[in-house]
């Protein structure tokens, strides 16, 4: 972070996808880089110090040259993470991943079974294909995990989805972040945003599962002033500091969500973009305490504010974030209620 090494890259290879998930925020059409352009970019970011490469989409397996891209990425020394819906993973791909090693698969899931999952993806049979891919990766000892965004469709089944992951013997990564409306309007879908009641129930379940909650509270939240001071001195996030995104057309952004285009790798070198962009210089010098609307907030130590989300809500890096404020308030209520119950 201190040396601004671009340690982690999220590379969107395509926006094409075979599913029609309700919350999808990718545009329907976009130009795509050629294989030669992609390998040239991979070489340049490897030279800059990038180690973790996340290949995503859309659905990256819709690119016919994906396996060649993965081979080249491993040849350049990247640790490769593939974000996929799991419906197009072939036996050939799994055999290659097993041979190459250094490849980690994250497969999205949206329900506890075929009925709840496929109604969300708009594709019958997608759940069964996903589970089949998970099992094949496990059998081949290719590192695999499930990931789920808690929407109003999936959060009622969070316990069942966690149980499913456990029965498959794989980790589950989850998030409460549903991408809010952006400047292009129809790109983002908020109809599946989870309700406050369901978020609170989920947080109560999560915090309630902590074995020694008293110890957790003392370490994490007891001294709110100290927590606020420590967090206030940190960067807004890792966007544009150690993390960046490349879209299918070759444009570079600070992260997955920030809409500030820094340049295009068809026109400029990565080195020039990373070291000479004025917006990045500003971003790297910002701290959480620089956000005036948050300085005196009583929920600050419970907040995990995302600048990218704030932008998409219609503001800028320093605007109030409705998403962050709501979840911080709910998180504080849940933690304090559980704290009282532990004391009793």
VOLOMI-650387 format. One line per 8 residues: number of its first residue (from 0); for each residue x, y, z of N, C-alpha, C, O. Coordinates in steps of 0.02 Angstrom, whole numbers, plus 50000, padded with zeros to 5 digits. Atoms other than C-alpha are relative to their C-alpha. Layout:
BEGIN
NUM> X,Y,Z,X,Y,Z,X,Y,Z,X,Y,Z; ...
! end
This chain:
BEGIN
0> 50042,49940,50000,50000,50000,50000,50043,50063,50000,50030,50110,49962; 49959,49940,49994,50136,50124,50048,50040,50013,49936,50057,50071,49921; 49961,49992,50062,50231,50092,49885,49956,50002,49938,49982,50007,49882; 50049,49996,50055,50073,50093,49777,50013,49946,49947,50006,49959,49887; 49990,50055,50047,50115,49925,49699,49931,49972,49981,49892,49955,50025; 50066,50025,50023,49965,49866,49592,49995,49925,50010,49998,49886,49962; 49995,50069,49979,49958,49702,49685,49945,49955,49972,49957,49897,49956; 50058,50042,50019,49785,49643,49631,49961,50032,49942,49944,50091,49945
8> 50037,49976,50059,49696,49659,49463,49937,49960,49990,49938,49898,49993; 50062,50032,50020,49515,49621,49421,49993,50014,49925,49983,50071,49905; 50000,49994,50073,49512,49589,49233,49934,49972,49973,49923,49912,49972; 50063,50021,50030,49339,49586,49154,50013,49983,49926,50024,50027,49885; 49983,50022,50068,49367,49483,48997,49942,50009,49951,49954,50017,49891; 50059,49993,50042,49190,49498,48931,49940,50020,50043,49939,50008,50104; 50063,49986,49966,49018,49564,48978,49946,49951,49978,49889,49955,50002; 50049,50050,50022,48932,49420,48888,49987,49951,50056,50032,49934,50095
16> 50017,50050,49949,48840,49297,48999,49941,49959,49975,49898,49984,49939; 50054,50045,50020,48726,49148,48974,49941,50002,50049,49889,49973,50035; 50054,49994,49951,48622,49189,49128,49970,50070,49999,49998,50116,49968; 50034,49936,49998,48501,49331,49162,49982,50018,50072,49923,50029,50089; 50011,49986,49929,48522,49367,49347,49969,50069,50009,49987,50116,49974; 50037,49938,49990,48408,49503,49413,50044,50059,50019,50030,50116,49999; 49961,49943,49975,48545,49606,49494,50060,50016,49956,50102,50057,49975; 49942,49989,50043,48667,49603,49348,50008,50074,49982,49960,50107,49962
24> 49988,49930,50014,48748,49774,49325,50046,50011,49940,50065,50068,49926; 49957,49993,50059,48855,49739,49171,49960,50024,49940,49902,50003,49931; 50035,49978,50061,48809,49827,49008,49993,49942,49952,50035,49896,49953; 50013,50058,50044,48738,49710,48875,50051,49991,49944,50062,49935,49922; 49953,50004,50056,48867,49750,48741,50063,50039,50016,50060,50094,50044; 49937,49965,49991,49049,49797,48747,50052,49970,49953,50051,49909,49941; 49945,50026,50040,49200,49782,48634,50046,49959,50045,50052,49973,50105; 49956,50043,49962,49322,49648,48689,50070,50001,49971,50080,50005,49911
32> 49931,50002,50020,49510,49644,48685,50015,49932,49966,49983,49882,49982; 49979,50062,50032,49594,49514,48574,50048,49963,50046,50071,49991,50096; 49954,50039,49960,49702,49376,48644,50069,50033,50002,50099,50038,50056; 49935,49967,50002,49860,49466,48588,50002,50063,50042,50051,50077,50075; 50004,49940,49959,49803,49627,48670,50001,49983,50075,50032,50017,50115; 50004,50021,49931,49765,49535,48831,50069,49977,50025,50089,49996,50080; 49934,50024,49977,49934,49448,48840,50050,50058,50006,50093,50057,50050; 49956,49941,49996,50022,49614,48807,49986,50037,50065,50033,50060,50099
40> 50019,49966,49937,49925,49691,48953,50025,49960,50060,50051,49989,50108; 49977,50042,49945,49964,49544,49066,50075,50006,50012,50098,50007,50069; 49928,49991,49993,50148,49564,49031,50017,50066,50034,50061,50069,50076; 49985,49933,49972,50143,49749,49074,49981,50004,50074,50017,50035,50113; 50019,49995,49929,50049,49727,49239,50042,49953,50043,50052,49966,50102; 49954,50044,49964,50161,49581,49288,50065,50038,50015,50092,50033,50071; 49939,49960,49990,50311,49696,49264,49991,50053,50053,50038,50073,50087; 50014,49947,49951,50225,49825,49374,49993,49972,50071,49990,50010,50119
48> 50004,50030,49934,50211,49700,49518,49935,49966,50018,49926,49945,50075; 50064,50033,49986,50036,49628,49502,50011,49925,50012,50047,49892,49974; 49993,50071,49983,50024,49457,49583,49934,49962,49995,49932,49907,49969; 50065,50032,50002,49839,49418,49602,49960,50025,49940,49949,50085,49933; 50038,49983,50060,49739,49413,49441,49932,49965,50003,49928,49904,50001; 50068,50026,50000,49550,49392,49448,49971,50007,49930,49963,50062,49905; 50030,50000,50067,49476,49343,49280,49925,49991,50009,49902,49941,50037; 50072,50001,49989,49291,49381,49275,49963,50026,49939,49993,50032,49886
56> 50041,49976,50055,49149,49445,49166,49944,50044,50026,49955,50085,50071; 50027,50054,50041,49008,49425,49123,50022,49930,50023,50040,49919,50080; 49979,50069,49989,49048,49242,49109,50063,49986,49960,50059,49979,49899; 49936,50006,50036,49233,49220,49066,50006,49937,49957,50043,49936,49908; 49994,50061,50039,49208,49042,49003,49966,50005,49932,49970,49958,49892; 50029,49990,50067,49111,49112,48855,50053,50022,49950,50042,50020,49890; 49945,49986,50045,49278,49168,48784,50034,49935,49981,50055,49896,50024; 49971,50062,50025,49345,49028,48675,50074,49994,50015,50102,49939,50017
64> 49928,50001,49986,49524,49079,48716,50016,50004,50075,50073,50017,50093; 49989,49992,49928,49501,49079,48906,50057,49956,50025,50100,49979,50063; 49949,50045,49974,49610,48927,48936,50070,50022,49977,50119,50014,50014; 49935,49974,50023,49749,49003,48830,50021,50060,50042,50080,50070,50057; 49986,49942,49957,49735,49163,48933,50024,49977,50068,50072,50006,50095; 49980,50026,49935,49747,49063,49094,50071,49971,49996,50112,49983,50041; 49932,50029,50009,49900,48969,49029,50052,50056,50000,50104,50051,50033; 49952,49945,50004,49986,49132,48987,50008,50035,50067,50063,50053,50087
72> 49998,49966,49935,49940,49210,49154,50042,49960,50049,50082,49989,50087; 49960,50041,49955,50015,49064,49249,50074,50002,49979,50118,50001,50022; 49931,49996,50024,50170,49072,49139,50033,50064,50024,50094,50065,50037; 49973,49936,49975,50191,49254,49194,50003,50003,50076,50025,50053,50104; 49994,50003,49928,50178,49202,49376,49941,50024,50040,49945,50029,50101; 50059,49976,49964,50004,49266,49420,49968,49943,50040,49966,49885,50018; 50048,50043,49966,49899,49182,49554,49932,50018,49969,49911,50076,49973; 50060,49986,50039,49737,49166,49455,49937,49980,50038,49932,49924,50063
80> 50065,50014,49972,49562,49179,49525,49948,50008,49945,49947,50059,49910; 50051,49998,50051,49417,49139,49410,49931,50008,50032,49911,49966,50072; 50069,49990,49978,49244,49211,49447,49954,49976,49945,49956,50002,49889; 50042,50031,50051,49114,49108,49355,49934,49978,50029,49927,49972,50090; 50063,50028,49976,48935,49047,49365,50002,49924,50000,49954,49891,50022; 49990,50072,49995,49001,48870,49344,49963,49958,49950,49966,49896,49952; 50041,50039,50047,48887,48820,49201,50037,49979,49937,50013,49938,49898; 49963,50015,50061,49022,48812,49066,50071,49973,50014,50113,49974,49970
88> 49935,50027,49984,49170,48733,49157,50005,49929,49971,49968,49884,49992; 49992,50065,50033,49228,48587,49049,50050,49956,50036,50089,49979,50078; 49950,50047,49972,49326,48432,49097,50070,50020,49978,50118,50012,50015; 49935,49977,50025,49467,48501,48989,50027,50057,50043,50086,50058,50059; 49979,49944,49958,49471,48660,49093,50024,49976,50068,50076,49997,50093; 49981,50025,49934,49475,48566,49258,50066,49963,49998,50107,49970,50043; 49937,50036,50007,49615,48453,49196,50059,50049,49994,50112,50037,50022; 49947,49950,50008,49716,48607,49146,50014,50034,50066,50072,50043,50084
96> 49991,49966,49936,49687,48694,49313,50036,49954,50050,50077,49977,50089; 49967,50049,49957,49740,48536,49404,50074,49995,49984,50116,49990,50029; 49930,50005,50022,49900,48529,49302,50040,50062,50016,50097,50058,50038; 49964,49937,49992,49945,48712,49316,50010,50020,50073,50061,50048,50092; 50003,49978,49930,49902,48739,49500,49999,50077,50003,50003,50110,49951; 50001,49927,49993,49896,48916,49570,49937,50032,49972,49936,50092,49957; 50064,49975,50028,49716,48933,49508,49944,49986,50051,49938,49931,50076; 50054,50005,49951,49566,48965,49621,49934,50018,49966,49930,50069,49932
104> 50065,49991,50032,49385,48951,49565,49948,50025,50050,49940,49994,50103; 50057,49976,49960,49242,49054,49639,49937,49996,49958,49933,50026,49904; 50061,50013,50038,49070,48999,49582,49940,50032,50034,49927,50019,50093; 50057,49964,49972,48916,49107,49608,49940,49953,50009,49928,49909,49969; 50061,50037,49987,48759,49035,49685,49948,50050,50025,49966,50099,50058; 50052,49950,49984,48591,49122,49712,49940,49970,50036,49890,50004,50047; 50056,50031,49965,48480,48998,49803,50021,49935,50033,50077,49911,50023; 49985,50061,49962,48471,48844,49913,49989,49937,49959,50013,49883,49977
112> 50015,50058,50042,48408,48730,49774,49985,50025,49929,49990,50085,49915; 50012,49982,50069,48363,48726,49590,49943,50051,49993,49947,50097,49951; 50057,49955,50006,48197,48814,49616,50017,50071,50018,50001,50117,49980; 49984,49932,49978,48262,48964,49714,50057,50031,49959,50058,50091,49948; 49943,49975,50039,48423,48979,49613,49980,50017,49929,49995,50072,49905; 50014,49992,50071,48357,48958,49437,49948,50053,49985,49948,50083,49930; 50049,49946,50011,48212,49078,49459,50035,50068,50000,50011,50115,49969; 49962,49938,49997,48342,49212,49497,50045,50008,49939,50052,50063,49912
120> 49954,49997,50058,48464,49168,49356,49963,50001,49934,49992,50018,49882; 50038,50001,50063,48324,49151,49228,50022,49945,49954,50013,49950,49893; 49975,50055,50041,48399,48987,49169,49989,49934,50035,50023,49919,50084; 50012,50066,49970,48329,48816,49209,50061,49955,49991,50091,49952,49938; 49944,50046,50003,48463,48691,49251,50066,50031,50023,50116,49996,50030; 49937,49967,49981,48593,48820,49304,50025,49977,50068,50086,49969,50077; 49979,50023,49934,48594,48762,49485,50034,49932,49996,50088,49922,50025; 49971,50067,50005,48627,48581,49439,50069,50002,49967,50114,49965,49987
128> 49935,49993,50033,48769,48632,49322,50052,50029,50047,50110,50008,50048; 49955,49969,49952,48844,48741,49457,50025,49950,50051,50086,49945,50063; 49981,50050,49949,48842,48604,49588,50044,49946,49970,50091,49922,50002; 49959,50051,50034,48912,48479,49463,50071,50025,49991,50119,49987,50001; 49933,49971,50009,49058,48596,49427,50038,50003,50066,50098,49989,50069; 49969,49998,49934,49092,48619,49613,50027,49931,50018,50084,49924,50040; 49981,50068,49982,49098,48431,49638,50060,49977,49958,50105,49944,49984; 49944,50020,50043,49214,48405,49488,50065,50034,50021,50118,50003,50020
136> 49940,49965,49976,49334,48538,49551,50026,49968,50064,50086,49959,50072; 49980,50031,49937,49334,48458,49723,50034,49933,49987,50086,49918,50017; 49971,50065,50015,49369,48286,49649,50070,50006,49970,50114,49964,49983; 49935,49989,50032,49514,48357,49548,50048,50037,50046,50106,50051,50027; 49960,49961,49952,49579,48450,49702,50020,50069,49973,50074,50094,49988; 49992,49931,50022,49562,48617,49612,49965,50044,50051,49905,50035,50062; 50031,49958,49948,49530,48749,49748,49937,50035,49974,49940,50071,49923; 50064,49972,50022,49348,48802,49734,49960,50024,50060,49964,49994,50114
144> 50044,49975,49948,49225,48903,49836,49936,50025,49967,49934,50041,49907; 50062,49969,50022,49046,48963,49821,50000,50073,50023,50031,50089,50074; 50009,49931,49977,49004,49148,49830,49929,50022,49987,49898,50003,49937; 50070,49981,50004,48837,49228,49859,49991,50073,50022,50017,50093,50073; 50021,49934,49979,48769,49405,49863,49931,49994,50032,49885,49966,50002; 50063,50007,49964,48631,49417,49992,49949,50051,49974,49952,50110,49992; 50055,49959,50025,48481,49486,49899,49936,49980,50036,49936,49936,50078; 50063,50018,49967,48299,49481,49951,49979,49929,49980,49937,49899,50013
152> 50017,50068,50022,48290,49317,49854,50041,49947,50036,50016,49892,50048; 49956,50050,49970,48437,49230,49939,50007,50005,50075,50018,49955,50109; 49987,49991,49928,48451,49304,50113,49952,49961,50045,49971,49942,50100; 50043,50041,49958,48297,49211,50179,50027,49929,50008,50008,49893,50054; 49974,50069,49999,48393,49050,50141,50075,49998,50018,50110,49951,50000; 49928,49997,49988,48564,49103,50206,50025,49940,50040,50081,49917,50028; 49979,50058,49961,48571,48960,50331,50003,49938,49956,50050,49898,49962; 50001,50058,50044,48524,48832,50199,50057,50003,49949,50086,49951,49932
160> 49946,49993,50048,48651,48902,50075,50067,49985,50033,50111,49954,50003; 49939,50016,49963,48787,48894,50207,50005,49924,50012,50059,49895,50008; 50001,50072,49989,48735,48715,50245,50017,49963,49936,50050,49911,49937; 49984,50030,50065,48744,48674,50059,50075,50002,49987,50104,49951,49967; 49927,49993,50010,48922,48740,50048,50037,49951,50046,50086,49920,50025; 49968,50045,49953,48968,48640,50203,49994,49928,49977,50041,49889,49983; 50010,50068,50023,48893,48481,50131,50044,49983,49940,50062,49925,49929; 49956,50010,50058,48998,48506,49974,50073,50003,50019,50117,49986,49980
168> 49931,49996,49976,49153,48535,50079,50039,50058,49971,50099,50054,49961; 49966,49941,50028,49189,48708,50008,49983,50061,50041,49930,50064,50073; 50014,49938,49965,49203,48882,50085,49944,50039,49964,49931,50027,49905; 50050,49956,50029,49066,49011,50056,50020,50072,50014,50027,50092,50072; 49989,49928,49992,49106,49195,50025,49934,50034,49987,49898,50017,49940; 50064,49966,50009,48959,49312,50044,50006,50075,50010,50054,50098,50041; 49999,49928,49995,48918,49496,50033,49929,50027,50003,49883,49999,49973; 50064,49966,49996,48774,49612,50077,49994,50056,49949,49943,50091,49947
176> 49999,49943,50046,48821,49733,49938,49965,49985,49935,49988,49944,49895; 50035,50001,50064,48696,49751,49798,50016,50066,49965,50007,50120,49994; 49977,49939,50035,48760,49874,49667,49942,50047,49989,49891,50028,49960; 50054,49951,50007,48654,50033,49671,49996,50030,49930,50041,50019,49890; 50007,49969,50066,48589,50131,49520,50059,50045,49983,50082,50083,50026; 49946,49956,50022,48725,50216,49419,49975,50052,49952,49915,50059,49941; 50018,49945,50044,48729,50360,49298,49967,49976,49935,49932,50015,49902; 50030,50025,50061,48676,50247,49155,49933,49966,50012,49907,49931,49969
184> 50068,50019,49987,48513,50205,49239,49986,49925,50000,49993,49892,50052; 50024,50068,50004,48456,50035,49178,50054,49947,50012,50038,49888,50018; 49946,50049,49989,48626,49953,49205,49993,49966,50067,50013,49908,50074; 50000,50026,49932,48592,49926,49389,49929,49985,50024,49882,50023,50011; 50065,50021,49977,48450,49834,49469,49997,50000,50076,50036,49965,50109; 50007,49997,49927,48394,49876,49646,49937,49964,50025,49923,49964,50084; 50062,50034,49981,48233,49776,49643,50013,49942,50047,49967,49920,50082; 49985,50057,49958,48323,49635,49733,50037,50019,50063,50065,49976,50097
192> 49968,49977,49939,48395,49742,49874,49966,49968,50061,49905,49967,50066; 50027,50031,49941,48375,49652,50040,49969,50053,50046,49991,50110,50046; 50033,49953,49954,48261,49733,50172,50041,50008,50064,50082,49965,50081; 49964,49988,49938,48327,49809,50333,49986,49944,50051,50030,49923,50088; 50019,50053,49953,48232,49678,50433,50041,49937,49988,50065,49906,50035; 49963,50061,50016,48316,49535,50340,50075,50009,50012,50109,49962,50032; 49929,49987,49987,48488,49617,50352,50014,49993,50075,50064,49964,50095; 49990,50004,49927,48467,49634,50540,49996,49927,50023,50035,49906,50066
200> 50005,50070,49982,48412,49452,50554,50064,49963,49981,50089,49921,50019; 49938,50032,50023,48564,49400,50453,50059,50018,50045,50097,49974,50065; 49945,49978,49958,48685,49504,50556,49995,49969,50070,50045,49950,50100; 50010,50031,49934,48609,49436,50717,50023,49927,49998,50054,49903,50046; 49978,50069,50008,48638,49260,50653,50075,49994,49996,50106,49950,50027; 49927,50002,50010,48817,49297,50600,50037,50015,50065,50081,49976,50085; 49966,49982,49938,48871,49384,50760,49983,49952,50056,50023,49939,50101; 50021,50047,49949,48772,49261,50864,50038,49935,49999,50039,49898,50048
208> 49962,50062,50007,48880,49119,50799,50072,50007,50026,50109,49958,50028; 49932,49991,49973,49039,49196,50871,50004,49967,50068,49966,49982,50113; 49996,50041,49939,49095,49076,51007,50010,50042,50063,49973,50035,50111; 49987,49957,49941,49169,49204,51128,49984,50072,49980,50028,50111,49964; 50022,49934,50022,49067,49358,51089,50028,50056,50045,50043,50110,50021; 49975,49950,49953,49126,49449,51245,50071,50021,49981,50088,50080,49980; 49931,49985,50020,49308,49435,51190,50001,50037,49933,50039,50085,49925; 50004,49966,50065,49262,49484,51012,49981,50073,50008,50011,50117,49977
216> 50023,49931,49989,49170,49639,51073,50056,50043,50030,50067,50100,50009; 49947,49962,49967,49313,49693,51186,50056,50018,49952,50085,50073,49955; 49945,49988,50047,49439,49677,51045,49979,50046,49943,50020,50084,49916; 50022,49967,50062,49333,49753,50907,49962,50065,50010,49971,50112,49972; 50046,49943,49995,49206,49878,50973,49998,50035,50068,49968,50089,50073; 50008,49972,49932,49227,49913,51160,50022,50073,50003,49984,50115,50027; 49975,49931,49999,49334,50069,51141,49987,50033,49932,50029,50032,49888; 50021,49973,50065,49239,50156,51001,50044,50058,49977,50058,50065,49918
224> 49957,49942,50018,49348,50313,51007,50067,49976,49972,50092,50004,49923; 49937,50027,50024,49506,50210,50986,49992,49968,49931,50035,49977,49887; 50014,50032,50065,49430,50109,50843,49991,50053,49947,50019,50046,49892; 50012,49946,50049,49371,50268,50757,50065,50035,49982,50076,50053,49924; 49937,49967,50013,49543,50347,50775,50045,49957,49955,50076,49982,49909; 49959,50046,50041,49632,50194,50704,49974,49995,49929,50013,49999,49881; 50028,50007,50067,49513,50174,50559,50001,50065,49961,50007,50065,49900; 50000,49935,50033,49508,50359,50523,50066,50016,49967,50068,50054,49918
232> 49935,49987,50028,49694,50360,50487,50018,49956,49941,50072,49962,49912; 49987,50046,50055,49680,50224,50355,49974,50029,49934,49934,50076,49934; 50024,49979,50066,49653,50245,50167,49925,49986,49994,49897,49945,50031; 50071,50013,50012,49475,50253,50102,49989,49926,49986,49940,49897,50010; 49999,50071,50017,49509,50079,50032,50063,49987,49960,50106,50031,49956; 49940,50016,50039,49638,49993,49922,49993,50019,49927,50040,50009,49888; 50012,49981,50070,49562,50059,49759,50053,50050,49976,50064,50101,50007; 49951,49955,50030,49694,50138,49649,50066,50003,50037,50110,50042,50019
240> 49938,50001,49961,49828,50100,49778,50035,49933,49991,50093,49930,49973; 49973,50067,50014,49853,49912,49769,49952,49959,49958,49966,49902,49940; 50052,50035,50039,49696,49865,49672,49979,50042,49940,49978,50103,49944; 50027,49966,50059,49632,49907,49498,49959,49952,49958,49962,49891,49967; 50042,50040,50044,49511,49847,49366,50013,50018,49927,50026,50076,49910; 49996,49990,50072,49523,49825,49178,49935,49973,49970,49917,49916,49984; 50062,50024,50030,49362,49813,49077,50013,49966,49933,50070,49967,49909; 49989,50038,50061,49336,49711,48917,50029,50040,49942,50059,50012,49896
248> 49975,49958,50054,49382,49860,48808,50071,50026,50014,50100,50060,49972; 49932,49979,49984,49548,49891,48897,50005,50062,50042,50061,50086,50055; 49998,49941,49957,49499,50040,49005,50017,49980,50071,49998,49926,50095; 49977,50014,49932,49576,50050,49179,49961,50043,50049,49949,50103,50037; 50037,49965,49948,49479,50097,49336,50032,49984,50068,50067,49934,50075; 49970,50012,49935,49529,50111,49520,49977,49935,50034,50015,49904,50071; 50025,50061,49969,49419,49964,49570,49940,49976,49960,49925,50002,49907; 50057,50029,50035,49268,49861,49521,49942,50050,49995,49904,50048,49946
256> 50059,49957,49997,49143,49997,49569,50012,50073,49980,49968,50104,49951; 49988,49931,50018,49226,50167,49546,49996,50011,49925,50021,49971,49886; 50013,49987,50071,49176,50245,49381,50051,50048,49968,50041,50070,49912; 49949,49954,50025,49331,50355,49359,50047,49963,49952,50091,49926,49974; 49956,50033,50049,49413,50296,49197,50068,50035,50000,50072,50096,49991; 49932,49973,49993,49601,50319,49215,50037,50003,49934,50086,50040,49927; 49967,50003,50065,49650,50280,49036,49984,49934,49967,49952,49891,49996; 50012,50062,50036,49644,50144,48905,50066,49971,49977,50109,50006,49950
264> 49937,50033,50014,49782,50017,48880,50013,49989,49926,50066,49964,49907; 49987,50000,50072,49760,50023,48693,50038,50063,49979,50073,50064,49928; 49970,49935,50017,49820,50203,48696,50060,50017,50044,50108,50049,50021; 49947,49981,49953,49931,50218,48851,50029,49938,50033,49996,49886,50038; 49969,50055,49964,50053,50106,48944,49972,49997,50070,49951,50048,50098; 50024,50006,49931,50000,50038,49112,50043,50041,50047,50017,50073,50094; 49955,49962,49957,50153,50117,49191,49982,50074,50001,49982,50105,50054; 50018,49929,50003,50102,50291,49130,49934,50013,50035,49927,50064,50070
272> 50065,49991,49968,49923,50268,49188,50006,49995,50076,49978,50036,50112; 49995,50013,49929,49971,50201,49359,50040,50053,50037,50026,50069,50095; 49955,49953,49965,50106,50328,49398,49985,50073,49984,50005,50117,50022; 50008,49930,50020,50047,50484,49308,49929,50027,50002,49918,50084,49980; 50070,49977,49999,49859,50495,49337,49987,50045,50061,50000,50025,50117; 50012,49952,49947,49807,50647,49439,49948,49977,50050,49955,49989,50110; 50052,50024,49954,49651,50567,49511,50028,49948,50048,50012,49948,50107; 49970,50050,49957,49753,50420,49577,50044,50032,50053,50046,50010,50110
280> 49957,49965,49952,49875,50540,49659,49957,50028,50057,49976,50024,50116; 50045,49974,49949,49729,50622,49750,49972,49944,50043,49970,49950,50104; 50030,50056,49964,49650,50455,49797,50048,49970,50051,50028,49951,50106; 49950,50032,49957,49811,50389,49872,50017,50042,50062,50047,50016,50109; 49985,49957,49943,49825,50537,49990,49939,50012,50045,49943,50051,50093; 50060,49991,49960,49649,50525,50059,49996,49948,50055,50018,49891,50047; 50011,50044,49943,49607,50450,50228,49926,50002,50019,49890,50048,49999; 50070,50003,49981,49441,50400,50302,49978,50061,50041,49921,50083,50038
288> 50016,49941,49959,49450,50546,50423,49989,50062,49957,49964,50113,49982; 50009,49943,50044,49449,50663,50272,49927,50006,49975,49910,50057,49944; 50071,49997,50021,49265,50622,50239,49961,50037,50054,49943,50009,50105; 50031,49956,49949,49181,50767,50331,49934,49974,50026,49920,49978,50086; 50066,50021,49978,49007,50691,50335,50003,49941,50047,49954,49923,50079; 49993,50059,49957,49077,50542,50431,50037,50014,50066,50034,49974,50112; 49955,49986,49943,49192,50627,50557,49967,49992,50068,49995,49960,50113; 50032,49999,49934,49068,50648,50699,49943,49949,50006,49901,49953,50051
296> 50054,50050,49999,48955,50500,50660,50009,49952,50058,50064,49925,50068; 49996,50044,49942,48915,50396,50813,50005,49926,49980,50018,49883,50022; 49996,50069,50024,48914,50239,50705,50065,49987,49961,50072,49935,49929; 49939,50003,50042,49086,50270,50627,50039,49935,50010,50063,49905,49961; 49959,50060,49986,49172,50122,50712,49965,49936,49976,49996,49883,49977; 50037,50058,50025,49037,50006,50643,49991,50003,49924,49957,49961,49894; 50013,49987,50071,49046,50071,50466,50055,49972,49954,50115,49976,49970; 49954,50023,50051,49126,49991,50313,49981,50034,49934,49954,50004,49888
304> 50021,49957,50055,49100,50132,50191,50040,49986,49936,50101,49980,49938; 49968,50012,50064,49136,50101,50006,49992,50061,49955,49936,50080,49938; 50005,49941,50042,49179,50254,49899,49966,49986,49933,49930,50028,49906; 50031,50017,50064,49126,50162,49741,49925,49996,50005,49889,50021,49960; 50073,50003,49989,48953,50126,49810,49972,50070,50007,49920,50086,49979; 50022,49932,49990,48939,50307,49864,49993,50037,49933,49944,50073,49923; 50004,49970,50067,48976,50364,49686,49938,49977,49963,49902,50017,49934; 50056,50028,50037,48846,50248,49613,49933,50019,50029,49882,50017,49995
312> 50061,49975,49969,48718,50312,49737,49983,50070,49976,49930,50097,49990; 50013,49933,50028,48735,50478,49648,50043,50054,50030,50032,50113,50015; 49958,49950,49968,48868,50564,49752,50071,49999,49974,50083,49984,49916; 49930,50004,50018,49056,50574,49753,50036,49963,50056,50004,49932,50098; 49962,50037,49950,49196,50503,49860,49985,50021,50071,49994,49983,50118; 50009,49972,49933,49148,50615,50006,49926,50009,50019,49912,50040,50070; 50071,49993,49985,48958,50605,50001,49979,49950,50054,50015,49902,50069; 50029,50047,49953,48850,50520,50130,49979,49938,49961,49951,49944,49907
320> 50019,50062,50032,48822,50338,50087,49940,49969,50036,49946,49948,50093; 50060,50029,49969,48646,50277,50120,50010,49927,50017,49989,49903,50070; 49988,50071,49989,48702,50097,50103,50043,49989,50062,50026,49948,50106; 49954,50008,49943,48847,50114,50226,49968,50021,50065,49975,49988,50117; 50031,49974,49939,48747,50217,50351,49948,49952,50027,49945,49940,50088; 50051,50047,49979,48603,50095,50355,50030,49938,50032,50009,49916,50085; 49970,50062,49975,48713,49943,50379,50041,50011,50063,50045,49967,50107; 49963,49984,49939,48823,50029,50509,49951,50005,50059,49965,49980,50114
328> 50051,49992,49947,48667,50075,50609,49974,49932,50022,49967,49919,50082; 50026,50067,49984,48600,49897,50599,50053,49958,50035,50039,49922,50082; 49945,50038,49970,48770,49822,50640,50009,50020,50073,50019,49977,50117; 49992,49976,49931,48784,49931,50795,49944,49975,50045,49956,49952,50101; 50057,50023,49961,48609,49885,50855,50007,49926,50018,49995,49906,50074; 49993,50072,49990,48643,49700,50833,50056,49985,50050,50047,49946,50097; 49943,50011,49956,48814,49705,50918,49983,50020,50072,49998,49983,50119; 50016,49977,49932,48750,49805,51066,49947,49957,50033,49949,49946,50094
336> 50052,50045,49972,48597,49694,51088,50030,49934,50022,50014,49909,50075; 49968,50063,49982,48703,49537,51087,50046,50010,50060,50053,49965,50102; 49957,49984,49944,48823,49621,51207,49960,49999,50065,49983,49973,50116; 50043,50000,49941,48680,49649,51330,49981,49929,50019,49979,49912,50078; 50021,50069,49986,48625,49468,51313,50057,49960,50030,50046,49918,50073; 49942,50036,49972,48801,49405,51348,50010,50020,50072,50025,49978,50114; 49991,49975,49932,48812,49516,51503,49948,49971,50047,49963,49957,50105; 50054,50027,49958,48645,49453,51567,50013,49926,50016,49973,49895,50050
! end
